[in-house]
């Protein structure tokens, strides 16, 4: 039998967004963002390479990688090739 109190406490807990992009952040992380993507050689399990982010912040980081990089939210494999 499942303890209803245990389910409620787990469902009530949430992780804060680590990106906190001004004017779009919802505050509640639902995605895990790789600062240096796997395709660029990033470690998908590295603690320093993963950020817990809300969906709007994650979309913003993906849409604006150069701005995100200036905030430390994204890295390029070859920084000198950035647009």
FITOR-539070 format. One record per atom (N, C-alpha, C): x, y, z; residue in three letters; residue number from 1. Coordinates in Angstrom, 3 decimals, decimal comma, padded with zeros to 6 digits. Each point is the difference from the previous one (the first is absolute). Layout:
residues N
{xx = X; yy = Y; zz = Z; resn = Ala; resi = NUM} .
...
end
This chain:
residues 83
{xx = 000,831; yy = -001,185; zz = 000,000; resn = Unk; resi = 1} .
{xx = -000,831; yy = 001,185; zz = 000,000; resn = Unk; resi = 1} .
{xx = 000,877; yy = 001,251; zz = 000,000; resn = Unk; resi = 1} .
{xx = -000,351; yy = 001,002; zz = -000,804; resn = Unk; resi = 2} .
{xx = 000,785; yy = 001,229; zz = -000,119; resn = Unk; resi = 2} .
{xx = -000,466; yy = 001,012; zz = 001,040; resn = Unk; resi = 2} .
{xx = 000,952; yy = 000,581; zz = 000,671; resn = Unk; resi = 3} .
{xx = -000,304; yy = 000,999; zz = 001,022; resn = Unk; resi = 3} .
{xx = -000,338; yy = 001,331; zz = -000,685; resn = Unk; resi = 3} .
{xx = -001,244; yy = 000,453; zz = 000,121; resn = Unk; resi = 4} .
{xx = -000,454; yy = 001,237; zz = -000,648; resn = Unk; resi = 4} .
{xx = 000,797; yy = 001,206; zz = 000,468; resn = Unk; resi = 4} .
{xx = 000,378; yy = 000,047; zz = 001,269; resn = Unk; resi = 5} .
{xx = 000,786; yy = 001,123; zz = 000,516; resn = Unk; resi = 5} .
{xx = 001,356; yy = 000,074; zz = -000,696; resn = Unk; resi = 5} .
{xx = 000,630; yy = -001,161; zz = -000,208; resn = Unk; resi = 6} .
{xx = 001,293; yy = -000,042; zz = -000,666; resn = Unk; resi = 6} .
{xx = -000,119; yy = 000,517; zz = -001,431; resn = Unk; resi = 6} .
{xx = -001,056; yy = -000,413; zz = -000,709; resn = Unk; resi = 7} .
{xx = -000,206; yy = 000,498; zz = -001,364; resn = Unk; resi = 7} .
{xx = -000,204; yy = 001,505; zz = -000,025; resn = Unk; resi = 7} .
{xx = -000,765; yy = 000,516; zz = 000,939; resn = Unk; resi = 8} .
{xx = -000,259; yy = 001,435; zz = 000,039; resn = Unk; resi = 8} .
{xx = 001,279; yy = 000,782; zz = 000,259; resn = Unk; resi = 8} .
{xx = 000,812; yy = -000,437; zz = 000,939; resn = Unk; resi = 9} .
{xx = 001,221; yy = 000,749; zz = 000,316; resn = Unk; resi = 9} .
{xx = 000,966; yy = -000,028; zz = -001,169; resn = Unk; resi = 9} .
{xx = 000,102; yy = -001,113; zz = -000,692; resn = Unk; resi = 10} .
{xx = 000,904; yy = -000,065; zz = -001,155; resn = Unk; resi = 10} .
{xx = -000,512; yy = 000,856; zz = -001,145; resn = Unk; resi = 10} .
{xx = -001,286; yy = -000,030; zz = -000,249; resn = Unk; resi = 11} .
{xx = -000,577; yy = 000,784; zz = -001,093; resn = Unk; resi = 11} .
{xx = 000,066; yy = 001,495; zz = 000,300; resn = Unk; resi = 11} .
{xx = 000,027; yy = 000,359; zz = 001,271; resn = Unk; resi = 12} .
{xx = 000,010; yy = 001,401; zz = 000,393; resn = Unk; resi = 12} .
{xx = 001,401; yy = 000,610; zz = -000,085; resn = Unk; resi = 12} .
{xx = 001,024; yy = -000,824; zz = -000,019; resn = Unk; resi = 13} .
{xx = 001,373; yy = 000,498; zz = -000,066; resn = Unk; resi = 13} .
{xx = 000,368; yy = 000,301; zz = -001,448; resn = Unk; resi = 13} .
{xx = 000,797; yy = 001,027; zz = -000,184; resn = Unk; resi = 14} .
{xx = 000,456; yy = 000,312; zz = -001,338; resn = Unk; resi = 14} .
{xx = 001,371; yy = 000,658; zz = 000,065; resn = Unk; resi = 14} .
{xx = 000,670; yy = 000,011; zz = -001,138; resn = Unk; resi = 15} .
{xx = 001,359; yy = 000,539; zz = -000,097; resn = Unk; resi = 15} .
{xx = -000,067; yy = 001,357; zz = -000,685; resn = Unk; resi = 15} .
{xx = 000,728; yy = 000,958; zz = 000,522; resn = Unk; resi = 16} .
{xx = 000,014; yy = 001,351; zz = -000,561; resn = Unk; resi = 16} .
{xx = 000,832; yy = 000,049; zz = -001,277; resn = Unk; resi = 16} .
{xx = -000,439; yy = 000,816; zz = -000,934; resn = Unk; resi = 17} .
{xx = 000,734; yy = 000,230; zz = -001,243; resn = Unk; resi = 17} .
{xx = 001,327; yy = 000,666; zz = 000,327; resn = Unk; resi = 17} .
{xx = 001,081; yy = -000,510; zz = -000,589; resn = Unk; resi = 18} .
{xx = 001,324; yy = 000,555; zz = 000,242; resn = Unk; resi = 18} .
{xx = 000,383; yy = 001,076; zz = -001,007; resn = Unk; resi = 18} .
{xx = -000,743; yy = 000,136; zz = -001,088; resn = Unk; resi = 19} .
{xx = 000,326; yy = 001,004; zz = -001,018; resn = Unk; resi = 19} .
{xx = -000,525; yy = 001,376; zz = 000,396; resn = Unk; resi = 19} .
{xx = -001,244; yy = 000,063; zz = 000,446; resn = Unk; resi = 20} .
{xx = -000,641; yy = 001,236; zz = 000,458; resn = Unk; resi = 20} .
{xx = 000,105; yy = 001,132; zz = -001,027; resn = Unk; resi = 20} .
{xx = -000,345; yy = -000,284; zz = -001,255; resn = Unk; resi = 21} .
{xx = 000,024; yy = 001,022; zz = -001,048; resn = Unk; resi = 21} .
{xx = -001,118; yy = 001,009; zz = 000,294; resn = Unk; resi = 21} .
{xx = 000,380; yy = 001,252; zz = 000,089; resn = Unk; resi = 22} .
{xx = -000,922; yy = 001,077; zz = 000,369; resn = Unk; resi = 22} .
{xx = -001,187; yy = 000,075; zz = -000,954; resn = Unk; resi = 22} .
{xx = -001,163; yy = 000,189; zz = 000,552; resn = Unk; resi = 23} .
{xx = -001,264; yy = 000,195; zz = -000,715; resn = Unk; resi = 23} .
{xx = -000,606; yy = -001,248; zz = -000,648; resn = Unk; resi = 23} .
{xx = 000,701; yy = -001,148; zz = 000,043; resn = Unk; resi = 24} .
{xx = -000,611; yy = -001,201; zz = -000,575; resn = Unk; resi = 24} .
{xx = -000,002; yy = -001,190; zz = 000,953; resn = Unk; resi = 24} .
{xx = 000,810; yy = 000,021; zz = 001,021; resn = Unk; resi = 25} .
{xx = 000,150; yy = -001,147; zz = 000,902; resn = Unk; resi = 25} .
{xx = -001,271; yy = -000,248; zz = 000,815; resn = Unk; resi = 25} .
{xx = -000,403; yy = -001,274; zz = 000,060; resn = Unk; resi = 26} .
{xx = -001,147; yy = -000,378; zz = 000,822; resn = Unk; resi = 26} .
{xx = 000,429; yy = -000,410; zz = 001,404; resn = Unk; resi = 26} .
{xx = 001,299; yy = -000,226; zz = 000,178; resn = Unk; resi = 27} .
{xx = 000,538; yy = -000,339; zz = 001,314; resn = Unk; resi = 27} .
{xx = 000,051; yy = -001,475; zz = 000,312; resn = Unk; resi = 27} .
{xx = -000,775; yy = -000,812; zz = -000,706; resn = Unk; resi = 28} .
{xx = -000,075; yy = -001,431; zz = 000,297; resn = Unk; resi = 28} .
{xx = 000,679; yy = -000,811; zz = -001,103; resn = Unk; resi = 28} .
{xx = 001,111; yy = -000,653; zz = 000,341; resn = Unk; resi = 29} .
{xx = 000,762; yy = -000,765; zz = -000,985; resn = Unk; resi = 29} .
{xx = -000,741; yy = -001,270; zz = -000,405; resn = Unk; resi = 29} .
{xx = -000,073; yy = -000,219; zz = -001,302; resn = Unk; resi = 30} .
{xx = -000,605; yy = -001,221; zz = -000,533; resn = Unk; resi = 30} .
{xx = 000,922; yy = -000,675; zz = -001,023; resn = Unk; resi = 30} .
{xx = 001,068; yy = 000,679; zz = -000,394; resn = Unk; resi = 31} .
{xx = 000,949; yy = -000,530; zz = -000,979; resn = Unk; resi = 31} .
{xx = 001,407; yy = -000,011; zz = 000,585; resn = Unk; resi = 31} .
{xx = 000,854; yy = -000,826; zz = -000,604; resn = Unk; resi = 32} .
{xx = 001,415; yy = 000,000; zz = 000,331; resn = Unk; resi = 32} .
{xx = 000,743; yy = 000,470; zz = -001,247; resn = Unk; resi = 32} .
{xx = 000,734; yy = 001,095; zz = 000,143; resn = Unk; resi = 33} .
{xx = 000,722; yy = 000,589; zz = -001,133; resn = Unk; resi = 33} .
{xx = 001,476; yy = -000,336; zz = 000,098; resn = Unk; resi = 33} .
{xx = 000,592; yy = -000,435; zz = -001,117; resn = Unk; resi = 34} .
{xx = 001,434; yy = -000,264; zz = -000,067; resn = Unk; resi = 34} .
{xx = 000,687; yy = 001,288; zz = -000,437; resn = Unk; resi = 34} .
{xx = 000,828; yy = 000,560; zz = 000,873; resn = Unk; resi = 35} .
{xx = 000,697; yy = 001,251; zz = -000,309; resn = Unk; resi = 35} .
{xx = 000,859; yy = -000,195; zz = -001,241; resn = Unk; resi = 35} .
{xx = 000,813; yy = -001,042; zz = -000,034; resn = Unk; resi = 36} .
{xx = 000,734; yy = -000,397; zz = -001,205; resn = Unk; resi = 36} .
{xx = -000,700; yy = -001,251; zz = -000,526; resn = Unk; resi = 36} .
{xx = -000,723; yy = 000,113; zz = -001,113; resn = Unk; resi = 37} .
{xx = -000,787; yy = -001,130; zz = -000,504; resn = Unk; resi = 37} .
{xx = 000,845; yy = -001,247; zz = -000,260; resn = Unk; resi = 37} .
{xx = -000,652; yy = -001,147; zz = 000,104; resn = Unk; resi = 38} .
{xx = 000,678; yy = -001,276; zz = -000,292; resn = Unk; resi = 38} .
{xx = 000,595; yy = 000,014; zz = -001,397; resn = Unk; resi = 38} .
{xx = -000,721; yy = 000,589; zz = -000,945; resn = Unk; resi = 39} .
{xx = 000,476; yy = 000,039; zz = -001,385; resn = Unk; resi = 39} .
{xx = 001,290; yy = 000,793; zz = -000,146; resn = Unk; resi = 39} .
{xx = 000,302; yy = 000,833; zz = 001,000; resn = Unk; resi = 40} .
{xx = 001,234; yy = 000,787; zz = -000,019; resn = Unk; resi = 40} .
{xx = 001,036; yy = -000,570; zz = 000,974; resn = Unk; resi = 40} .
{xx = -000,264; yy = -001,201; zz = 000,511; resn = Unk; resi = 41} .
{xx = 000,957; yy = -000,645; zz = 000,891; resn = Unk; resi = 41} .
{xx = -000,292; yy = 000,174; zz = 001,480; resn = Unk; resi = 41} .
{xx = -001,158; yy = 000,548; zz = 000,328; resn = Unk; resi = 42} .
{xx = -000,366; yy = 000,200; zz = 001,398; resn = Unk; resi = 42} .
{xx = -000,342; yy = -001,301; zz = 000,702; resn = Unk; resi = 42} .
{xx = 000,219; yy = -000,032; zz = 001,296; resn = Unk; resi = 43} .
{xx = -000,296; yy = -001,176; zz = 000,820; resn = Unk; resi = 43} .
{xx = -001,455; yy = 000,070; zz = 000,472; resn = Unk; resi = 43} .
{xx = -000,870; yy = -000,909; zz = -000,481; resn = Unk; resi = 44} .
{xx = -001,414; yy = 000,067; zz = 000,376; resn = Unk; resi = 44} .
{xx = -000,272; yy = -000,322; zz = 001,465; resn = Unk; resi = 44} .
{xx = 000,996; yy = -000,527; zz = 000,698; resn = Unk; resi = 45} .
{xx = -000,187; yy = -000,317; zz = 001,419; resn = Unk; resi = 45} .
{xx = 000,854; yy = 000,873; zz = 000,908; resn = Unk; resi = 45} .
{xx = 000,762; yy = 000,914; zz = -000,583; resn = Unk; resi = 46} .
{xx = 000,866; yy = 000,868; zz = 000,792; resn = Unk; resi = 46} .
{xx = -000,802; yy = 001,028; zz = 000,788; resn = Unk; resi = 46} .
{xx = 000,232; yy = 000,053; zz = 001,300; resn = Unk; resi = 47} .
{xx = -000,760; yy = 000,923; zz = 000,853; resn = Unk; resi = 47} .
{xx = 000,159; yy = 001,455; zz = -000,415; resn = Unk; resi = 47} .
{xx = 001,161; yy = 000,372; zz = -000,495; resn = Unk; resi = 48} .
{xx = 000,222; yy = 001,393; zz = -000,393; resn = Unk; resi = 48} .
{xx = -000,535; yy = 000,287; zz = -001,400; resn = Unk; resi = 48} .
{xx = -000,419; yy = -001,038; zz = -000,716; resn = Unk; resi = 49} .
{xx = -000,503; yy = 000,188; zz = -001,362; resn = Unk; resi = 49} .
{xx = -001,531; yy = 000,004; zz = -000,066; resn = Unk; resi = 49} .
{xx = -000,664; yy = -000,303; zz = 001,094; resn = Unk; resi = 50} .
{xx = -001,457; yy = -000,098; zz = 000,003; resn = Unk; resi = 50} .
{xx = -000,620; yy = 001,131; zz = 000,818; resn = Unk; resi = 50} .
{xx = -000,994; yy = 000,654; zz = -000,579; resn = Unk; resi = 51} .
{xx = -000,781; yy = 001,013; zz = 000,710; resn = Unk; resi = 51} .
{xx = -001,461; yy = -000,423; zz = 000,003; resn = Unk; resi = 51} .
{xx = -000,655; yy = 000,131; zz = 001,132; resn = Unk; resi = 52} .
{xx = -001,443; yy = -000,218; zz = 000,084; resn = Unk; resi = 52} .
{xx = -000,669; yy = 001,310; zz = -000,397; resn = Unk; resi = 52} .
{xx = -000,807; yy = -000,053; zz = -001,056; resn = Unk; resi = 53} .
{xx = -000,603; yy = 001,222; zz = -000,528; resn = Unk; resi = 53} .
{xx = -001,492; yy = -000,180; zz = -000,288; resn = Unk; resi = 53} .
{xx = -000,738; yy = 001,109; zz = 000,012; resn = Unk; resi = 54} .
{xx = -001,405; yy = -000,040; zz = -000,398; resn = Unk; resi = 54} .
{xx = -000,062; yy = -000,055; zz = -001,529; resn = Unk; resi = 54} .
{xx = -001,131; yy = -000,373; zz = -000,543; resn = Unk; resi = 55} .
{xx = -000,139; yy = -000,139; zz = -001,452; resn = Unk; resi = 55} .
{xx = 000,227; yy = 001,318; zz = -000,749; resn = Unk; resi = 55} .
{xx = -000,558; yy = 001,141; zz = 000,457; resn = Unk; resi = 56} .
{xx = 000,254; yy = 001,248; zz = -000,726; resn = Unk; resi = 56} .
{xx = 001,489; yy = 000,377; zz = -000,021; resn = Unk; resi = 56} .
{xx = 000,688; yy = -000,191; zz = 001,112; resn = Unk; resi = 57} .
{xx = 001,437; yy = 000,304; zz = 000,027; resn = Unk; resi = 57} .
{xx = 000,770; yy = -000,938; zz = -000,926; resn = Unk; resi = 57} .
{xx = -000,386; yy = -001,281; zz = -000,011; resn = Unk; resi = 58} .
{xx = 000,674; yy = -000,965; zz = -000,865; resn = Unk; resi = 58} .
{xx = -000,183; yy = 000,376; zz = -001,471; resn = Unk; resi = 58} .
{xx = -001,197; yy = 000,406; zz = -000,360; resn = Unk; resi = 59} .
{xx = -000,259; yy = 000,442; zz = -001,381; resn = Unk; resi = 59} .
{xx = 000,819; yy = 001,231; zz = -000,336; resn = Unk; resi = 59} .
{xx = 000,089; yy = 000,939; zz = 000,940; resn = Unk; resi = 60} .
{xx = 000,772; yy = 001,227; zz = -000,225; resn = Unk; resi = 60} .
{xx = 001,472; yy = -000,324; zz = -000,202; resn = Unk; resi = 60} .
{xx = 000,550; yy = -000,889; zz = 000,829; resn = Unk; resi = 61} .
{xx = 001,414; yy = -000,385; zz = -000,127; resn = Unk; resi = 61} .
{xx = 000,251; yy = -000,613; zz = -001,373; resn = Unk; resi = 61} .
{xx = -000,911; yy = -000,837; zz = -000,468; resn = Unk; resi = 62} .
{xx = 000,127; yy = -000,640; zz = -001,308; resn = Unk; resi = 62} .
{xx = -000,132; yy = 001,005; zz = -001,138; resn = Unk; resi = 62} .
{xx = -000,906; yy = 000,952; zz = 000,138; resn = Unk; resi = 63} .
{xx = -000,246; yy = 000,991; zz = -001,051; resn = Unk; resi = 63} .
{xx = 001,071; yy = 001,087; zz = -000,062; resn = Unk; resi = 63} .
{xx = 000,634; yy = 000,297; zz = 001,136; resn = Unk; resi = 64} .
{xx = 000,991; yy = 001,085; zz = 000,072; resn = Unk; resi = 64} .
{xx = 001,298; yy = -000,494; zz = 000,647; resn = Unk; resi = 64} .
{xx = 000,705; yy = -000,933; zz = -000,668; resn = Unk; resi = 65} .
{xx = 001,191; yy = -000,597; zz = 000,616; resn = Unk; resi = 65} .
{xx = 001,124; yy = 000,992; zz = 000,303; resn = Unk; resi = 65} .
{xx = 000,169; yy = 001,019; zz = -000,827; resn = Unk; resi = 66} .
{xx = 001,068; yy = 000,970; zz = 000,264; resn = Unk; resi = 66} .
{xx = -000,286; yy = 000,818; zz = 001,254; resn = Unk; resi = 66} .
{xx = -001,238; yy = 000,452; zz = 000,144; resn = Unk; resi = 67} .
{xx = -000,369; yy = 000,728; zz = 001,214; resn = Unk; resi = 67} .
{xx = 000,079; yy = -000,913; zz = 001,223; resn = Unk; resi = 67} .
{xx = -000,467; yy = -001,250; zz = -000,169; resn = Unk; resi = 68} .
{xx = 000,049; yy = -000,967; zz = 001,098; resn = Unk; resi = 68} .
{xx = 001,447; yy = -000,265; zz = 000,414; resn = Unk; resi = 68} .
{xx = 000,900; yy = -000,065; zz = -000,978; resn = Unk; resi = 69} .
{xx = 001,414; yy = -000,214; zz = 000,311; resn = Unk; resi = 69} .
{xx = 000,568; yy = 001,173; zz = 000,790; resn = Unk; resi = 69} .
{xx = -000,438; yy = 001,203; zz = -000,319; resn = Unk; resi = 70} .
{xx = 000,502; yy = 001,177; zz = 000,728; resn = Unk; resi = 70} .
{xx = -000,457; yy = -000,009; zz = 001,455; resn = Unk; resi = 70} .
{xx = -001,080; yy = -000,760; zz = 000,288; resn = Unk; resi = 71} .
{xx = -000,495; yy = -000,130; zz = 001,369; resn = Unk; resi = 71} .
{xx = 000,483; yy = -001,274; zz = 000,679; resn = Unk; resi = 71} .
{xx = 000,825; yy = -000,777; zz = -000,709; resn = Unk; resi = 72} .
{xx = 000,523; yy = -001,245; zz = 000,554; resn = Unk; resi = 72} .
{xx = -000,971; yy = -001,161; zz = -000,053; resn = Unk; resi = 72} .
{xx = -001,036; yy = 000,112; zz = -000,830; resn = Unk; resi = 73} .
{xx = -001,018; yy = -001,041; zz = -000,103; resn = Unk; resi = 73} .
{xx = 000,230; yy = -000,947; zz = -001,169; resn = Unk; resi = 73} .
{xx = 000,959; yy = 000,310; zz = -000,842; resn = Unk; resi = 74} .
{xx = 000,288; yy = -000,804; zz = -001,186; resn = Unk; resi = 74} .
{xx = 001,481; yy = 000,129; zz = -000,307; resn = Unk; resi = 74} .
{xx = 000,572; yy = -001,072; zz = -000,537; resn = Unk; resi = 75} .
{xx = 001,400; yy = 000,026; zz = -000,431; resn = Unk; resi = 75} .
{xx = 000,084; yy = -000,541; zz = -001,413; resn = Unk; resi = 75} .
{xx = 001,011; yy = 000,465; zz = -000,714; resn = Unk; resi = 76} .
{xx = 000,268; yy = -000,483; zz = -001,348; resn = Unk; resi = 76} .
{xx = 001,268; yy = -000,842; zz = 000,032; resn = Unk; resi = 76} .
{xx = 000,037; yy = -001,020; zz = -000,835; resn = Unk; resi = 77} .
{xx = 001,198; yy = -000,845; zz = -000,053; resn = Unk; resi = 77} .
{xx = 001,195; yy = 000,818; zz = -000,461; resn = Unk; resi = 77} .
{xx = -000,227; yy = 000,825; zz = -000,987; resn = Unk; resi = 78} .
{xx = 001,043; yy = 000,867; zz = -000,515; resn = Unk; resi = 78} .
{xx = -000,477; yy = 001,440; zz = 000,134; resn = Unk; resi = 78} .
{xx = 000,261; yy = 000,652; zz = 001,110; resn = Unk; resi = 79} .
{xx = -000,521; yy = 001,359; zz = 000,238; resn = Unk; resi = 79} .
{xx = 000,355; yy = 001,001; zz = -001,099; resn = Unk; resi = 79} .
{xx = 001,145; yy = -000,197; zz = -000,659; resn = Unk; resi = 80} .
{xx = 000,403; yy = 000,952; zz = -001,030; resn = Unk; resi = 80} .
{xx = -000,864; yy = -000,091; zz = -001,262; resn = Unk; resi = 80} .
{xx = -000,839; yy = -001,043; zz = -000,114; resn = Unk; resi = 81} .
{xx = -000,868; yy = -000,138; zz = -001,167; resn = Unk; resi = 81} .
{xx = -001,417; yy = 000,532; zz = 000,234; resn = Unk; resi = 81} .
{xx = -000,235; yy = 000,596; zz = 001,153; resn = Unk; resi = 82} .
{xx = -001,335; yy = 000,558; zz = 000,280; resn = Unk; resi = 82} .
{xx = -000,340; yy = 001,083; zz = -000,997; resn = Unk; resi = 82} .
{xx = -001,297; yy = 000,154; zz = -000,266; resn = Unk; resi = 83} .
{xx = -000,449; yy = 001,079; zz = -000,897; resn = Unk; resi = 83} .
{xx = 000,106; yy = 001,330; zz = 000,705; resn = Unk; resi = 83} .
end
